[in-house]
């Protein structure tokens, strides 16, 4: 096997794994959504294509290599199915007939593997794929924006940008068009697209964080690939490109698997907010008892005004009247360390080895002191504590 074939195989196998993980993630998020089913069909075709290609190139099996033409020719059909789902209307009948018939005919012709027609068939397949994508792009561009929601129009705009960016990656899969390309990058382009799809389904703030993390993954993996390339005795630009493609594809695939597994674990063990949302508790005491089962709240201790006599409740009441959640690292909370109220709050927190003080009510005083483990202390937990405080303060003492 040549270095190019090895790189092609690894990148495609990573693409098959990554796309499959993306399918599982989408199914978990919305198992019965109509658009989800269409995405799963399209991604399933792509995953099969990468798996068959990667296996064929790794094993040198000519039959599998020929059979890979079938899923490759069906990719435009998958794109059309997704396009119809996004637009919520059927494509013109002629477009359906051309893409379906062309996919079947070109796929079967490529699977025959007749040697004199290998190069013409590859060129025809490339033109057919580009033509299919062009039809989908035309359908999206000529849509009536008024018939779709603003979020759907934004998704279409992002999809259009992604399609333009991924076309160069797709073209590298056709050695008949670009014979000197060091490594085929179609699978790498697909990994970038599915990563972007999963990011686009998150909130605005989470999108920015995910984009930053993805950019870090891409940059660090590219640097890793460049560094690894110099291990080889004869380093050239082609070898560096192969190592970079392998490193980026591997890191993106690992990232997708880790994200999917983390989401699975989080679903098995509900977070703080999930515990509150799923709780049947109707009173504040019952809800606090329910929260105590969560690791973050297992050290929590509730203090009512009568239990705070040693800490000067009148002084604390004034100090806590405009505060909701106190963090020990933020002490003295805008005052001086020697302020009497600060001293008493710090004493209360030290007595419980607490890192946070949640103020449920300041008149009468009702607070919760708890210690958040350092391994759990992150912005998400801080936000969850603030929301839990609001929910607890709105929960009645009695029914």
N, C-alpha and C positions, 0 to 999 in steps of 0.2 A: 504493500500500500504506500502511496505517495503521501507526503505531509499534507498536501491539499485535500486528499480524500479523507484522511484521518480528521482533519479540522472540520470538513463538511459533515462528517458523520456525527462528531461530538456536538456541534452546534445544532444540528437537526434533532438529535435525540433530546438535547436540553429543551429545544422548542416543543417537542411532543409532550414532555413531562410538564413544562410550564403551562402550556395551553390546557392540558388536562386538569391541572390544579385550578386554573382560572374557571374552568367549567364547573368544578365542584363548588367553588366559592360562589359563583353566580346562582347555582341551584340552591345552595344553602340560604342565600339571601332572599330569593324570591322563587320558590320551587314551582309555582303554578302560574307565574306571569306569562302572558302571551309573547312579549318581546324576549323574555328570558328563554323560552323554548326555541325561538328562532335563532337566538345567539348560540344556544347549545348545538343546534344543527350545524351552523356555519363553523363554529370552533371545532366540532367533532370531525368535520371533513378535513380541516387544517391539521388537527392532531394526527389523524390517520396518515395524511400525506407525509408529515415529518417523520413519523414512526417508520413507515415503509421505506422512505428514502434513506433515513439514517441507518436502518438495519441492512438495506441493500448495499450501501456504499461501504459499510463496515465489514460485511461478510463477502463482498464481491459477487453477490448473487445477481445475475443478469435478469432473471425472471422477475424478482421483486422490483428491480430498477424499472423494468418495463411497466409493471403493474402500477407503479406510483403515478403514471400518467392519468389514471382514472380519477383519483381524488384531486389531482392537480387541475384537471379539466372541469371538475365540479365546483371549484372554488368560486367562480363567478355566480353560480346558482346560489351558493350560500350567501354571497354578498347581496344578491337580489332579494332573497327571503328576508334578510335583516332590514334591507331598505324598505320593503313593504311594511314591515312591522313598525319601523320608525315613523313612516308617513301615515300609517293606519289606513291605507288604501291599496288596491291592487295595481300592479304595474300593467302597462299596455300588453294585450295578449301577444302581439308580435314579439315584444321583447322577451316574454316568457318562453315562447316557442323557440326563438333563436338561441337563447342561453341554454335551455334544457336540451334541445336537439344537438346543438354544437358541442355541449359538454359530453354527451354520450358518444357521439361519433368520433370526436377528437380523442377522448379517453380510450376508447376501444382501439382506435388506429394506433395510438402510442403503445398500448399494451401488447400489440402484435409484435412490435420490435423488429420490423422489417428493415434490415441494415441500410439499404439505399435511401430509405425515407426517414431515417432517424433525425438528420439535421433539418430537413423541411418540416417534419412534424414538430420538432422543438420550437422552431420559429413560429409556426402556426399556433402552437399552444400559447406562446408568449403574447402574440397579437390578440388571440382570443381572450386571454385573461385581461389584458389592457382594455380591450373593447368592452368586456363585461363590466369592468370598473367604470369605464366612461359612461355606459348606460346608467349605472346606478348614480353616478355623479350628476348626470343630466336630470334624472328624476328628482334628486334632492334639490338641485339648483332651481328647477322650475316649479317647485311646490308653492302652494299658497300659504304664506306664513300665518295668515289670520286663522287658518283652520287648526293650528297647533298652539300649544301653550308656549309661553316664553322660555321655559326650561327646555322644552323639546327643540325649539329653534336654536338655543345655545348648544345643545348636544349635537345637533346636525352641523353647526359651524365647527365645533371641535372635531367631529368625525371627518369633515372635509379637509381640515388641516392635517389630521393624522394620515388620511389617505394619500395626500400629496407627499408627505414625508416618507411614507413607507414604500412608494413605488420604486425608488432607486434600489431599495433592499430586494424587492421582488425580482427586478431585472437581473441582479447578480446570480440568480438561480439558473439562468439560461446561458450555459457556456457557448452555445451557438451564437449568441449575440455579443457576449463579452468573454472571449476565450482566455484572456490573460488574467482574469480576476483570481487573486490568491485563495479566496474562500467564499463560498456561497453564503449570503447574509439574509436570505428570505426568512429563515426561522428566527433570526435575531430581530428583524423588523416586527415579526408577529409577537414576540415577547414584549417588545416596547409597546405595541398596540394594546395587548391585553392588560399590561400594567397600567396604561393610561385609562382604559375602560374601568378598571376597578377603582382607580383614584377618583374618576369623574363622578362615581356614585356616592361620594362622601360629602360632608358639609364643607363650606368654604374654608374655614380655618383648618380642618383636617386635610383638605386638598393641598393647601400650601405646605403643611408639614410633610405630607406624603411626597409631594414634588421635590421638596428639599432632600428628603431621605433618598429618593430615587436618583436625584442628581449626584448625591454623595456616593451611592452605590456604583453608578456609571463611571464617575471620575476615578474612584479608588480601584475598581476592577480593571479599567483601562491602564492605569499605572502599574497594577500588578501584572497584567499581560505583557507590558513593555519590559518590565524587570525580568519576568520569566523567560522572555525570548532570548535574553543575553546568556542564558544557561547553555543554549545550543552553540556548537562550535562555529558554524557558519551563519552569522546573523545578517539578514538583509531585510528590506522593507516588506517583502511578501511574508517572511516568517514572523515579523513583528505584528503584521495585520492578523495573521492566523492566531497567534497567541492572544491578542487583544479580543478577537471575536470569541474565542473559547472562554476567556475569563469573564467577559461581559455576559455572555449567554449563561454561563454557570452561576454567576452571582445573581442575575435576575431570576433564574429558576429557583435557586435556594431562597431568595427573598419571597417569592410567591408561596413556596412551601411553608416557610416559617410563619408568614402572615396568616395563611390558612389554618395552620395548626394552632397558632395563638388564638385565633377566633374560635376554633373548636373548643379549646380548653376554657376560654372565658365563658362560652355558652354552657359548659358543664358546671362551672362554678360561678354563679351569678355575682356581679360586682355589688358595690354598696347601693347604687341607685336601683339596680335590678331587684335587689332584695326588698327595698322599700316598695317598689312598684308592684311586686308580686305578693306582698304581705296582706293577709286578710284582717290585720289589726285595725280596730276602730277607735282606740284610745291612745293617748300619748305613752302611757306606761306599757301597754301591749306592744306598741311599735318599737319602743326602746328595747324591750325584752327580745323582740325579733331581731333587731340590729345587733344585739350582743352576740348572736351566733356567727356574725361575720368577723373574720380575723382582725380587721381594722378597729372594731368596737369591742373586742373581747376584754380590753383593759379599762373600758369606760366606766366612770362612776358619776352618778347623778347627785347633785347637791341642790336641795331646796333652801329657802331662806332660813328656816329654823336650824339647818345644819351648818350654816355659815356664820353663826354668832361670833366665833373667835376671829373672824376676818372683817368685822365692822360692816355689816350689811348696808347701812346707810351710805357709807363711803363707796362701797362697791356698786351700789345701785346708780349713783350719779356717774361713776366712771364707765359703767357698762351700758348706759342708756343709749349711746350712739355707736356701739360696737356689736358685731354679730359673731365673728369667729376670731379668736386671738391665737397667734402663733408665737411660741416661745422665742424662736430666732428673731422675731420682729420687735422684741422688748427693747426699749420701754414704750413702744407704741405712740411715739410723738411727744412724750413727756420726758421728764428727767428721771434718772434711776432712783433718786431719793424721794420721789413723790410717794406719799403714803398709800395711795391706791395701787400704784405699780408694785410697791413692796408687798402688799397683801395678795395681789394676784400672783406674783412670782412665788410667794410662800405657798399658796394653794396649789400651784402647778408642781412645785418641788415636792410637796407632800405626797403627790400622786405620781411622781415621775412623768408628768404629763407634758406633751408637746403642743397640745391644742386645748383651748377652752371654748366650748360652743355655748353661746348665750341663747337660751330658749325664751327667757322672759327676764326683764329687769325690774318689774314691779308686779307681783313679788318676784324675788330673785329665784331663778331656776337655771342652773348651768350644768354642763357635762364636761368633765375633765377626762381626756383620753390621751394615750401615747400611741402615736403612729410610728410603726417600725421604719427605720431609715430606708430599708429596701423597698418600702411601699410609698415613701414620700415623693410624690411627683405632682405636676400641675393638675393632672386628672383627678387625683385624690383630693387636692385642695378644692377644686370645683365641686366634687361630689360632697364634701363636708359642708360647703356653703349651701348647696341645694338640700341636703338632708336637714340642716338647721332650719331652713325655711319651711320644709314639710312638717317637721316636728312642731314648730311654733304655730302652725295652722291646724294641727291635729287637736281635737278637744280632749280635755282631761277626763271627761266622762261622757257617756253616750246618753 
